[in-house]
Amino acid sequence: MLIKVGDNRTSNIDLVLAGLLSSVAGALNAVGFLIAGSFTANMTGNISAAADQLANGGNLISLSFLGLVVAFVFGASMAALAIQVGESRQIRSVYALAITAQAVILFVLGIALGLSSTNTNETFLVIVLSFVMGLQNAVTTMISRARVRTTHVSGMATDIGIELAALLGDNKSRHDAMPKLWLHSLTLVCFFMGGGCGALLYQFIGSWLFVIAAVVLMLIAVPEVLRAHRF
């Protein structure tokens, strides 16, 4: 799931990856909204909110929304750089290692918040979450050659619309559209379900949700790291 790249991947591998990681992304995105009223995976919404605040004189708030965008881009850049270096050195586990790094960040964040008795800066939290979301989206985009995007809901919804229209075409159009339709629909549904579950869990266990998300990512990535080094 986190070893084969591009055309070497099957539709089923992409489906599993999209379902699992979009669920995590949905949960973290929902928690970001509950914590600070901003989305950590929705850069379209953050840019729109920044423009709206700027137009209404909220310069500092506008900058905070732009900070989330910068953090997302920085996370994506760091992941892409690490993957480029790993691929140049033929490290087969580089994608799995990147997701492991995401898990470690979330685990440390969850433990630190869970054991802390003081109020944590909300801006810091959502910036870290935006960085993590950028990292994850870059990994899934690069390993699938842009077929899987676990945080890009607007793009997925657009693709679903295009693929539904393609079903009205000839046999070739329908044949080509069906795998994409399943992939993007599953990603959208899992993002939604992850968001709902994340919001509910956060109300009961608070920041320990980050530890649960980290464990899920570890269960996905660590076996892939071991498998890559075994063969």
MODELLER restraints for C-alpha pairs under 7 A, 6 or more apart:
rsr = mdl.restraints
at = mdl.atoms
rsr.add(forms.Gaussian(group=physical.xy_distance, feature=features.Distance(at['CA:1:A'], at['CA:13:A']), mean=5.55, stdev=0.5))
rsr.add(forms.Gaussian(group=physical.xy_distance, feature=features.Distance(at['CA:1:A'], at['CA:17:A']), mean=6.45, stdev=0.5))
rsr.add(forms.Gaussian(group=physical.xy_distance, feature=features.Distance(at['CA:2:A'], at['CA:95:A']), mean=5.77, stdev=0.5))
rsr.add(forms.Gaussian(group=physical.xy_distance, feature=features.Distance(at['CA:2:A'], at['CA:96:A']), mean=5.35, stdev=0.5))
rsr.add(forms.Gaussian(group=physical.xy_distance, feature=features.Distance(at['CA:2:A'], at['CA:224:A']), mean=6.21, stdev=0.5))
rsr.add(forms.Gaussian(group=physical.xy_distance, feature=features.Distance(at['CA:3:A'], at['CA:92:A']), mean=6.11, stdev=0.5))
rsr.add(forms.Gaussian(group=physical.xy_distance, feature=features.Distance(at['CA:3:A'], at['CA:93:A']), mean=6.17, stdev=0.5))
rsr.add(forms.Gaussian(group=physical.xy_distance, feature=features.Distance(at['CA:3:A'], at['CA:95:A']), mean=6.80, stdev=0.5))
rsr.add(forms.Gaussian(group=physical.xy_distance, feature=features.Distance(at['CA:3:A'], at['CA:224:A']), mean=6.91, stdev=0.5))
rsr.add(forms.Gaussian(group=physical.xy_distance, feature=features.Distance(at['CA:3:A'], at['CA:228:A']), mean=6.73, stdev=0.5))
rsr.add(forms.Gaussian(group=physical.xy_distance, feature=features.Distance(at['CA:5:A'], at['CA:143:A']), mean=4.90, stdev=0.5))
rsr.add(forms.Gaussian(group=physical.xy_distance, feature=features.Distance(at['CA:5:A'], at['CA:144:A']), mean=6.01, stdev=0.5))
rsr.add(forms.Gaussian(group=physical.xy_distance, feature=features.Distance(at['CA:6:A'], at['CA:143:A']), mean=5.97, stdev=0.5))
rsr.add(forms.Gaussian(group=physical.xy_distance, feature=features.Distance(at['CA:6:A'], at['CA:144:A']), mean=4.84, stdev=0.5))
rsr.add(forms.Gaussian(group=physical.xy_distance, feature=features.Distance(at['CA:6:A'], at['CA:145:A']), mean=5.17, stdev=0.5))
rsr.add(forms.Gaussian(group=physical.xy_distance, feature=features.Distance(at['CA:11:A'], at['CA:179:A']), mean=6.97, stdev=0.5))
rsr.add(forms.Gaussian(group=physical.xy_distance, feature=features.Distance(at['CA:14:A'], at['CA:148:A']), mean=6.81, stdev=0.5))
rsr.add(forms.Gaussian(group=physical.xy_distance, feature=features.Distance(at['CA:15:A'], at['CA:183:A']), mean=5.65, stdev=0.5))
rsr.add(forms.Gaussian(group=physical.xy_distance, feature=features.Distance(at['CA:18:A'], at['CA:148:A']), mean=6.17, stdev=0.5))
rsr.add(forms.Gaussian(group=physical.xy_distance, feature=features.Distance(at['CA:18:A'], at['CA:150:A']), mean=6.07, stdev=0.5))
rsr.add(forms.Gaussian(group=physical.xy_distance, feature=features.Distance(at['CA:18:A'], at['CA:187:A']), mean=5.51, stdev=0.5))
rsr.add(forms.Gaussian(group=physical.xy_distance, feature=features.Distance(at['CA:19:A'], at['CA:186:A']), mean=6.24, stdev=0.5))
rsr.add(forms.Gaussian(group=physical.xy_distance, feature=features.Distance(at['CA:19:A'], at['CA:187:A']), mean=5.50, stdev=0.5))
rsr.add(forms.Gaussian(group=physical.xy_distance, feature=features.Distance(at['CA:19:A'], at['CA:190:A']), mean=5.65, stdev=0.5))
rsr.add(forms.Gaussian(group=physical.xy_distance, feature=features.Distance(at['CA:21:A'], at['CA:150:A']), mean=6.25, stdev=0.5))
rsr.add(forms.Gaussian(group=physical.xy_distance, feature=features.Distance(at['CA:22:A'], at['CA:150:A']), mean=4.54, stdev=0.5))
rsr.add(forms.Gaussian(group=physical.xy_distance, feature=features.Distance(at['CA:22:A'], at['CA:151:A']), mean=6.55, stdev=0.5))
rsr.add(forms.Gaussian(group=physical.xy_distance, feature=features.Distance(at['CA:22:A'], at['CA:187:A']), mean=5.85, stdev=0.5))
rsr.add(forms.Gaussian(group=physical.xy_distance, feature=features.Distance(at['CA:22:A'], at['CA:190:A']), mean=5.85, stdev=0.5))
rsr.add(forms.Gaussian(group=physical.xy_distance, feature=features.Distance(at['CA:22:A'], at['CA:191:A']), mean=4.85, stdev=0.5))
rsr.add(forms.Gaussian(group=physical.xy_distance, feature=features.Distance(at['CA:23:A'], at['CA:190:A']), mean=4.88, stdev=0.5))
rsr.add(forms.Gaussian(group=physical.xy_distance, feature=features.Distance(at['CA:23:A'], at['CA:191:A']), mean=4.73, stdev=0.5))
rsr.add(forms.Gaussian(group=physical.xy_distance, feature=features.Distance(at['CA:23:A'], at['CA:193:A']), mean=6.65, stdev=0.5))
rsr.add(forms.Gaussian(group=physical.xy_distance, feature=features.Distance(at['CA:23:A'], at['CA:194:A']), mean=4.14, stdev=0.5))
rsr.add(forms.Gaussian(group=physical.xy_distance, feature=features.Distance(at['CA:24:A'], at['CA:194:A']), mean=6.07, stdev=0.5))
rsr.add(forms.Gaussian(group=physical.xy_distance, feature=features.Distance(at['CA:24:A'], at['CA:213:A']), mean=6.43, stdev=0.5))
rsr.add(forms.Gaussian(group=physical.xy_distance, feature=features.Distance(at['CA:25:A'], at['CA:133:A']), mean=6.83, stdev=0.5))
rsr.add(forms.Gaussian(group=physical.xy_distance, feature=features.Distance(at['CA:25:A'], at['CA:150:A']), mean=6.75, stdev=0.5))
rsr.add(forms.Gaussian(group=physical.xy_distance, feature=features.Distance(at['CA:25:A'], at['CA:151:A']), mean=6.26, stdev=0.5))
rsr.add(forms.Gaussian(group=physical.xy_distance, feature=features.Distance(at['CA:25:A'], at['CA:191:A']), mean=6.52, stdev=0.5))
rsr.add(forms.Gaussian(group=physical.xy_distance, feature=features.Distance(at['CA:26:A'], at['CA:191:A']), mean=4.34, stdev=0.5))
rsr.add(forms.Gaussian(group=physical.xy_distance, feature=features.Distance(at['CA:26:A'], at['CA:192:A']), mean=6.15, stdev=0.5))
rsr.add(forms.Gaussian(group=physical.xy_distance, feature=features.Distance(at['CA:26:A'], at['CA:194:A']), mean=4.67, stdev=0.5))
rsr.add(forms.Gaussian(group=physical.xy_distance, feature=features.Distance(at['CA:26:A'], at['CA:195:A']), mean=4.20, stdev=0.5))
rsr.add(forms.Gaussian(group=physical.xy_distance, feature=features.Distance(at['CA:27:A'], at['CA:194:A']), mean=4.64, stdev=0.5))
rsr.add(forms.Gaussian(group=physical.xy_distance, feature=features.Distance(at['CA:27:A'], at['CA:195:A']), mean=4.13, stdev=0.5))
rsr.add(forms.Gaussian(group=physical.xy_distance, feature=features.Distance(at['CA:27:A'], at['CA:197:A']), mean=6.61, stdev=0.5))
rsr.add(forms.Gaussian(group=physical.xy_distance, feature=features.Distance(at['CA:27:A'], at['CA:198:A']), mean=4.10, stdev=0.5))
rsr.add(forms.Gaussian(group=physical.xy_distance, feature=features.Distance(at['CA:27:A'], at['CA:199:A']), mean=6.74, stdev=0.5))
rsr.add(forms.Gaussian(group=physical.xy_distance, feature=features.Distance(at['CA:28:A'], at['CA:198:A']), mean=6.85, stdev=0.5))
rsr.add(forms.Gaussian(group=physical.xy_distance, feature=features.Distance(at['CA:29:A'], at['CA:39:A']), mean=5.52, stdev=0.5))
rsr.add(forms.Gaussian(group=physical.xy_distance, feature=features.Distance(at['CA:29:A'], at['CA:40:A']), mean=5.16, stdev=0.5))
rsr.add(forms.Gaussian(group=physical.xy_distance, feature=features.Distance(at['CA:29:A'], at['CA:41:A']), mean=5.61, stdev=0.5))
rsr.add(forms.Gaussian(group=physical.xy_distance, feature=features.Distance(at['CA:29:A'], at['CA:195:A']), mean=6.76, stdev=0.5))
rsr.add(forms.Gaussian(group=physical.xy_distance, feature=features.Distance(at['CA:30:A'], at['CA:195:A']), mean=5.08, stdev=0.5))
rsr.add(forms.Gaussian(group=physical.xy_distance, feature=features.Distance(at['CA:30:A'], at['CA:198:A']), mean=6.40, stdev=0.5))
rsr.add(forms.Gaussian(group=physical.xy_distance, feature=features.Distance(at['CA:30:A'], at['CA:199:A']), mean=5.75, stdev=0.5))
rsr.add(forms.Gaussian(group=physical.xy_distance, feature=features.Distance(at['CA:31:A'], at['CA:198:A']), mean=6.50, stdev=0.5))
rsr.add(forms.Gaussian(group=physical.xy_distance, feature=features.Distance(at['CA:31:A'], at['CA:199:A']), mean=5.89, stdev=0.5))
rsr.add(forms.Gaussian(group=physical.xy_distance, feature=features.Distance(at['CA:31:A'], at['CA:202:A']), mean=6.85, stdev=0.5))
rsr.add(forms.Gaussian(group=physical.xy_distance, feature=features.Distance(at['CA:32:A'], at['CA:38:A']), mean=6.05, stdev=0.5))
rsr.add(forms.Gaussian(group=physical.xy_distance, feature=features.Distance(at['CA:32:A'], at['CA:39:A']), mean=5.66, stdev=0.5))
rsr.add(forms.Gaussian(group=physical.xy_distance, feature=features.Distance(at['CA:32:A'], at['CA:40:A']), mean=5.85, stdev=0.5))
rsr.add(forms.Gaussian(group=physical.xy_distance, feature=features.Distance(at['CA:32:A'], at['CA:126:A']), mean=5.71, stdev=0.5))
rsr.add(forms.Gaussian(group=physical.xy_distance, feature=features.Distance(at['CA:33:A'], at['CA:39:A']), mean=5.26, stdev=0.5))
rsr.add(forms.Gaussian(group=physical.xy_distance, feature=features.Distance(at['CA:35:A'], at['CA:122:A']), mean=6.45, stdev=0.5))
rsr.add(forms.Gaussian(group=physical.xy_distance, feature=features.Distance(at['CA:36:A'], at['CA:122:A']), mean=5.87, stdev=0.5))
rsr.add(forms.Gaussian(group=physical.xy_distance, feature=features.Distance(at['CA:39:A'], at['CA:46:A']), mean=6.91, stdev=0.5))
rsr.add(forms.Gaussian(group=physical.xy_distance, feature=features.Distance(at['CA:40:A'], at['CA:68:A']), mean=6.92, stdev=0.5))
rsr.add(forms.Gaussian(group=physical.xy_distance, feature=features.Distance(at['CA:40:A'], at['CA:126:A']), mean=6.23, stdev=0.5))
rsr.add(forms.Gaussian(group=physical.xy_distance, feature=features.Distance(at['CA:40:A'], at['CA:129:A']), mean=5.94, stdev=0.5))
rsr.add(forms.Gaussian(group=physical.xy_distance, feature=features.Distance(at['CA:40:A'], at['CA:130:A']), mean=4.51, stdev=0.5))
rsr.add(forms.Gaussian(group=physical.xy_distance, feature=features.Distance(at['CA:40:A'], at['CA:133:A']), mean=6.87, stdev=0.5))
rsr.add(forms.Gaussian(group=physical.xy_distance, feature=features.Distance(at['CA:41:A'], at['CA:130:A']), mean=6.29, stdev=0.5))
rsr.add(forms.Gaussian(group=physical.xy_distance, feature=features.Distance(at['CA:41:A'], at['CA:133:A']), mean=5.87, stdev=0.5))
rsr.add(forms.Gaussian(group=physical.xy_distance, feature=features.Distance(at['CA:41:A'], at['CA:151:A']), mean=5.59, stdev=0.5))
rsr.add(forms.Gaussian(group=physical.xy_distance, feature=features.Distance(at['CA:43:A'], at['CA:69:A']), mean=5.99, stdev=0.5))
rsr.add(forms.Gaussian(group=physical.xy_distance, feature=features.Distance(at['CA:46:A'], at['CA:65:A']), mean=5.42, stdev=0.5))
rsr.add(forms.Gaussian(group=physical.xy_distance, feature=features.Distance(at['CA:46:A'], at['CA:66:A']), mean=6.92, stdev=0.5))
rsr.add(forms.Gaussian(group=physical.xy_distance, feature=features.Distance(at['CA:47:A'], at['CA:65:A']), mean=6.78, stdev=0.5))
rsr.add(forms.Gaussian(group=physical.xy_distance, feature=features.Distance(at['CA:47:A'], at['CA:66:A']), mean=6.47, stdev=0.5))
rsr.add(forms.Gaussian(group=physical.xy_distance, feature=features.Distance(at['CA:49:A'], at['CA:65:A']), mean=6.85, stdev=0.5))
rsr.add(forms.Gaussian(group=physical.xy_distance, feature=features.Distance(at['CA:50:A'], at['CA:62:A']), mean=4.11, stdev=0.5))
rsr.add(forms.Gaussian(group=physical.xy_distance, feature=features.Distance(at['CA:50:A'], at['CA:63:A']), mean=6.79, stdev=0.5))
rsr.add(forms.Gaussian(group=physical.xy_distance, feature=features.Distance(at['CA:50:A'], at['CA:65:A']), mean=5.34, stdev=0.5))
rsr.add(forms.Gaussian(group=physical.xy_distance, feature=features.Distance(at['CA:50:A'], at['CA:66:A']), mean=6.20, stdev=0.5))
rsr.add(forms.Gaussian(group=physical.xy_distance, feature=features.Distance(at['CA:51:A'], at['CA:62:A']), mean=6.75, stdev=0.5))
rsr.add(forms.Gaussian(group=physical.xy_distance, feature=features.Distance(at['CA:53:A'], at['CA:59:A']), mean=6.61, stdev=0.5))
rsr.add(forms.Gaussian(group=physical.xy_distance, feature=features.Distance(at['CA:53:A'], at['CA:61:A']), mean=6.52, stdev=0.5))
rsr.add(forms.Gaussian(group=physical.xy_distance, feature=features.Distance(at['CA:53:A'], at['CA:62:A']), mean=5.16, stdev=0.5))
rsr.add(forms.Gaussian(group=physical.xy_distance, feature=features.Distance(at['CA:54:A'], at['CA:62:A']), mean=5.52, stdev=0.5))
rsr.add(forms.Gaussian(group=physical.xy_distance, feature=features.Distance(at['CA:68:A'], at['CA:127:A']), mean=5.42, stdev=0.5))
rsr.add(forms.Gaussian(group=physical.xy_distance, feature=features.Distance(at['CA:68:A'], at['CA:130:A']), mean=5.86, stdev=0.5))
rsr.add(forms.Gaussian(group=physical.xy_distance, feature=features.Distance(at['CA:71:A'], at['CA:127:A']), mean=5.93, stdev=0.5))
rsr.add(forms.Gaussian(group=physical.xy_distance, feature=features.Distance(at['CA:71:A'], at['CA:130:A']), mean=5.69, stdev=0.5))
rsr.add(forms.Gaussian(group=physical.xy_distance, feature=features.Distance(at['CA:71:A'], at['CA:131:A']), mean=4.73, stdev=0.5))
rsr.add(forms.Gaussian(group=physical.xy_distance, feature=features.Distance(at['CA:72:A'], at['CA:130:A']), mean=4.80, stdev=0.5))
rsr.add(forms.Gaussian(group=physical.xy_distance, feature=features.Distance(at['CA:72:A'], at['CA:131:A']), mean=4.51, stdev=0.5))
rsr.add(forms.Gaussian(group=physical.xy_distance, feature=features.Distance(at['CA:72:A'], at['CA:133:A']), mean=6.39, stdev=0.5))
rsr.add(forms.Gaussian(group=physical.xy_distance, feature=features.Distance(at['CA:72:A'], at['CA:134:A']), mean=4.28, stdev=0.5))
rsr.add(forms.Gaussian(group=physical.xy_distance, feature=features.Distance(at['CA:73:A'], at['CA:134:A']), mean=5.98, stdev=0.5))
rsr.add(forms.Gaussian(group=physical.xy_distance, feature=features.Distance(at['CA:74:A'], at['CA:131:A']), mean=6.52, stdev=0.5))
rsr.add(forms.Gaussian(group=physical.xy_distance, feature=features.Distance(at['CA:75:A'], at['CA:131:A']), mean=4.40, stdev=0.5))
rsr.add(forms.Gaussian(group=physical.xy_distance, feature=features.Distance(at['CA:75:A'], at['CA:132:A']), mean=6.15, stdev=0.5))
rsr.add(forms.Gaussian(group=physical.xy_distance, feature=features.Distance(at['CA:75:A'], at['CA:134:A']), mean=4.68, stdev=0.5))
rsr.add(forms.Gaussian(group=physical.xy_distance, feature=features.Distance(at['CA:75:A'], at['CA:135:A']), mean=4.47, stdev=0.5))
rsr.add(forms.Gaussian(group=physical.xy_distance, feature=features.Distance(at['CA:76:A'], at['CA:134:A']), mean=4.41, stdev=0.5))
rsr.add(forms.Gaussian(group=physical.xy_distance, feature=features.Distance(at['CA:76:A'], at['CA:135:A']), mean=4.42, stdev=0.5))
rsr.add(forms.Gaussian(group=physical.xy_distance, feature=features.Distance(at['CA:76:A'], at['CA:137:A']), mean=6.94, stdev=0.5))
rsr.add(forms.Gaussian(group=physical.xy_distance, feature=features.Distance(at['CA:76:A'], at['CA:138:A']), mean=5.01, stdev=0.5))
rsr.add(forms.Gaussian(group=physical.xy_distance, feature=features.Distance(at['CA:79:A'], at['CA:98:A']), mean=6.58, stdev=0.5))
rsr.add(forms.Gaussian(group=physical.xy_distance, feature=features.Distance(at['CA:79:A'], at['CA:135:A']), mean=5.27, stdev=0.5))
rsr.add(forms.Gaussian(group=physical.xy_distance, feature=features.Distance(at['CA:79:A'], at['CA:138:A']), mean=6.33, stdev=0.5))
rsr.add(forms.Gaussian(group=physical.xy_distance, feature=features.Distance(at['CA:79:A'], at['CA:139:A']), mean=6.58, stdev=0.5))
rsr.add(forms.Gaussian(group=physical.xy_distance, feature=features.Distance(at['CA:80:A'], at['CA:138:A']), mean=6.37, stdev=0.5))
rsr.add(forms.Gaussian(group=physical.xy_distance, feature=features.Distance(at['CA:83:A'], at['CA:94:A']), mean=5.93, stdev=0.5))
rsr.add(forms.Gaussian(group=physical.xy_distance, feature=features.Distance(at['CA:83:A'], at['CA:95:A']), mean=6.65, stdev=0.5))
rsr.add(forms.Gaussian(group=physical.xy_distance, feature=features.Distance(at['CA:86:A'], at['CA:94:A']), mean=5.54, stdev=0.5))
rsr.add(forms.Gaussian(group=physical.xy_distance, feature=features.Distance(at['CA:92:A'], at['CA:228:A']), mean=5.77, stdev=0.5))
rsr.add(forms.Gaussian(group=physical.xy_distance, feature=features.Distance(at['CA:93:A'], at['CA:225:A']), mean=5.10, stdev=0.5))
rsr.add(forms.Gaussian(group=physical.xy_distance, feature=features.Distance(at['CA:93:A'], at['CA:228:A']), mean=5.36, stdev=0.5))
rsr.add(forms.Gaussian(group=physical.xy_distance, feature=features.Distance(at['CA:95:A'], at['CA:139:A']), mean=6.34, stdev=0.5))
rsr.add(forms.Gaussian(group=physical.xy_distance, feature=features.Distance(at['CA:96:A'], at['CA:221:A']), mean=4.90, stdev=0.5))
rsr.add(forms.Gaussian(group=physical.xy_distance, feature=features.Distance(at['CA:96:A'], at['CA:222:A']), mean=6.96, stdev=0.5))
rsr.add(forms.Gaussian(group=physical.xy_distance, feature=features.Distance(at['CA:96:A'], at['CA:224:A']), mean=6.05, stdev=0.5))
rsr.add(forms.Gaussian(group=physical.xy_distance, feature=features.Distance(at['CA:96:A'], at['CA:225:A']), mean=5.66, stdev=0.5))
rsr.add(forms.Gaussian(group=physical.xy_distance, feature=features.Distance(at['CA:97:A'], at['CA:225:A']), mean=6.60, stdev=0.5))
rsr.add(forms.Gaussian(group=physical.xy_distance, feature=features.Distance(at['CA:99:A'], at['CA:136:A']), mean=6.74, stdev=0.5))
rsr.add(forms.Gaussian(group=physical.xy_distance, feature=features.Distance(at['CA:99:A'], at['CA:217:A']), mean=6.80, stdev=0.5))
rsr.add(forms.Gaussian(group=physical.xy_distance, feature=features.Distance(at['CA:99:A'], at['CA:221:A']), mean=6.09, stdev=0.5))
rsr.add(forms.Gaussian(group=physical.xy_distance, feature=features.Distance(at['CA:100:A'], at['CA:217:A']), mean=6.82, stdev=0.5))
rsr.add(forms.Gaussian(group=physical.xy_distance, feature=features.Distance(at['CA:100:A'], at['CA:218:A']), mean=5.95, stdev=0.5))
rsr.add(forms.Gaussian(group=physical.xy_distance, feature=features.Distance(at['CA:100:A'], at['CA:221:A']), mean=5.76, stdev=0.5))
rsr.add(forms.Gaussian(group=physical.xy_distance, feature=features.Distance(at['CA:100:A'], at['CA:222:A']), mean=6.77, stdev=0.5))
rsr.add(forms.Gaussian(group=physical.xy_distance, feature=features.Distance(at['CA:102:A'], at['CA:132:A']), mean=6.05, stdev=0.5))
rsr.add(forms.Gaussian(group=physical.xy_distance, feature=features.Distance(at['CA:103:A'], at['CA:214:A']), mean=4.24, stdev=0.5))
rsr.add(forms.Gaussian(group=physical.xy_distance, feature=features.Distance(at['CA:103:A'], at['CA:217:A']), mean=5.58, stdev=0.5))
rsr.add(forms.Gaussian(group=physical.xy_distance, feature=features.Distance(at['CA:103:A'], at['CA:218:A']), mean=6.07, stdev=0.5))
rsr.add(forms.Gaussian(group=physical.xy_distance, feature=features.Distance(at['CA:104:A'], at['CA:214:A']), mean=6.63, stdev=0.5))
rsr.add(forms.Gaussian(group=physical.xy_distance, feature=features.Distance(at['CA:106:A'], at['CA:210:A']), mean=5.44, stdev=0.5))
rsr.add(forms.Gaussian(group=physical.xy_distance, feature=features.Distance(at['CA:106:A'], at['CA:211:A']), mean=6.37, stdev=0.5))
rsr.add(forms.Gaussian(group=physical.xy_distance, feature=features.Distance(at['CA:106:A'], at['CA:214:A']), mean=5.46, stdev=0.5))
rsr.add(forms.Gaussian(group=physical.xy_distance, feature=features.Distance(at['CA:107:A'], at['CA:210:A']), mean=6.21, stdev=0.5))
rsr.add(forms.Gaussian(group=physical.xy_distance, feature=features.Distance(at['CA:107:A'], at['CA:211:A']), mean=4.75, stdev=0.5))
rsr.add(forms.Gaussian(group=physical.xy_distance, feature=features.Distance(at['CA:107:A'], at['CA:214:A']), mean=5.22, stdev=0.5))
rsr.add(forms.Gaussian(group=physical.xy_distance, feature=features.Distance(at['CA:109:A'], at['CA:210:A']), mean=6.99, stdev=0.5))
rsr.add(forms.Gaussian(group=physical.xy_distance, feature=features.Distance(at['CA:110:A'], at['CA:207:A']), mean=5.45, stdev=0.5))
rsr.add(forms.Gaussian(group=physical.xy_distance, feature=features.Distance(at['CA:110:A'], at['CA:208:A']), mean=5.31, stdev=0.5))
rsr.add(forms.Gaussian(group=physical.xy_distance, feature=features.Distance(at['CA:110:A'], at['CA:210:A']), mean=4.78, stdev=0.5))
rsr.add(forms.Gaussian(group=physical.xy_distance, feature=features.Distance(at['CA:110:A'], at['CA:211:A']), mean=5.08, stdev=0.5))
rsr.add(forms.Gaussian(group=physical.xy_distance, feature=features.Distance(at['CA:111:A'], at['CA:211:A']), mean=6.82, stdev=0.5))
rsr.add(forms.Gaussian(group=physical.xy_distance, feature=features.Distance(at['CA:113:A'], at['CA:207:A']), mean=6.07, stdev=0.5))
rsr.add(forms.Gaussian(group=physical.xy_distance, feature=features.Distance(at['CA:114:A'], at['CA:207:A']), mean=5.86, stdev=0.5))
rsr.add(forms.Gaussian(group=physical.xy_distance, feature=features.Distance(at['CA:114:A'], at['CA:208:A']), mean=5.93, stdev=0.5))
rsr.add(forms.Gaussian(group=physical.xy_distance, feature=features.Distance(at['CA:137:A'], at['CA:149:A']), mean=5.86, stdev=0.5))
rsr.add(forms.Gaussian(group=physical.xy_distance, feature=features.Distance(at['CA:137:A'], at['CA:150:A']), mean=5.87, stdev=0.5))
rsr.add(forms.Gaussian(group=physical.xy_distance, feature=features.Distance(at['CA:137:A'], at['CA:151:A']), mean=6.23, stdev=0.5))
rsr.add(forms.Gaussian(group=physical.xy_distance, feature=features.Distance(at['CA:140:A'], at['CA:148:A']), mean=5.76, stdev=0.5))
rsr.add(forms.Gaussian(group=physical.xy_distance, feature=features.Distance(at['CA:140:A'], at['CA:149:A']), mean=6.01, stdev=0.5))
rsr.add(forms.Gaussian(group=physical.xy_distance, feature=features.Distance(at['CA:141:A'], at['CA:147:A']), mean=6.61, stdev=0.5))
rsr.add(forms.Gaussian(group=physical.xy_distance, feature=features.Distance(at['CA:141:A'], at['CA:148:A']), mean=5.57, stdev=0.5))
rsr.add(forms.Gaussian(group=physical.xy_distance, feature=features.Distance(at['CA:141:A'], at['CA:149:A']), mean=5.54, stdev=0.5))
rsr.add(forms.Gaussian(group=physical.xy_distance, feature=features.Distance(at['CA:150:A'], at['CA:187:A']), mean=6.62, stdev=0.5))
rsr.add(forms.Gaussian(group=physical.xy_distance, feature=features.Distance(at['CA:153:A'], at['CA:188:A']), mean=6.63, stdev=0.5))
rsr.add(forms.Gaussian(group=physical.xy_distance, feature=features.Distance(at['CA:156:A'], at['CA:184:A']), mean=5.56, stdev=0.5))
rsr.add(forms.Gaussian(group=physical.xy_distance, feature=features.Distance(at['CA:156:A'], at['CA:188:A']), mean=6.97, stdev=0.5))
rsr.add(forms.Gaussian(group=physical.xy_distance, feature=features.Distance(at['CA:160:A'], at['CA:181:A']), mean=5.76, stdev=0.5))
rsr.add(forms.Gaussian(group=physical.xy_distance, feature=features.Distance(at['CA:160:A'], at['CA:184:A']), mean=6.39, stdev=0.5))
rsr.add(forms.Gaussian(group=physical.xy_distance, feature=features.Distance(at['CA:160:A'], at['CA:185:A']), mean=6.79, stdev=0.5))
rsr.add(forms.Gaussian(group=physical.xy_distance, feature=features.Distance(at['CA:163:A'], at['CA:177:A']), mean=5.23, stdev=0.5))
rsr.add(forms.Gaussian(group=physical.xy_distance, feature=features.Distance(at['CA:163:A'], at['CA:181:A']), mean=5.88, stdev=0.5))
rsr.add(forms.Gaussian(group=physical.xy_distance, feature=features.Distance(at['CA:166:A'], at['CA:173:A']), mean=5.64, stdev=0.5))
rsr.add(forms.Gaussian(group=physical.xy_distance, feature=features.Distance(at['CA:166:A'], at['CA:174:A']), mean=5.92, stdev=0.5))
rsr.add(forms.Gaussian(group=physical.xy_distance, feature=features.Distance(at['CA:166:A'], at['CA:177:A']), mean=6.26, stdev=0.5))
rsr.add(forms.Gaussian(group=physical.xy_distance, feature=features.Distance(at['CA:167:A'], at['CA:173:A']), mean=6.62, stdev=0.5))
rsr.add(forms.Gaussian(group=physical.xy_distance, feature=features.Distance(at['CA:167:A'], at['CA:174:A']), mean=4.64, stdev=0.5))
rsr.add(forms.Gaussian(group=physical.xy_distance, feature=features.Distance(at['CA:167:A'], at['CA:177:A']), mean=6.78, stdev=0.5))
rsr.add(forms.Gaussian(group=physical.xy_distance, feature=features.Distance(at['CA:201:A'], at['CA:209:A']), mean=6.75, stdev=0.5))
rsr.add(forms.Gaussian(group=physical.xy_distance, feature=features.Distance(at['CA:202:A'], at['CA:209:A']), mean=6.02, stdev=0.5))
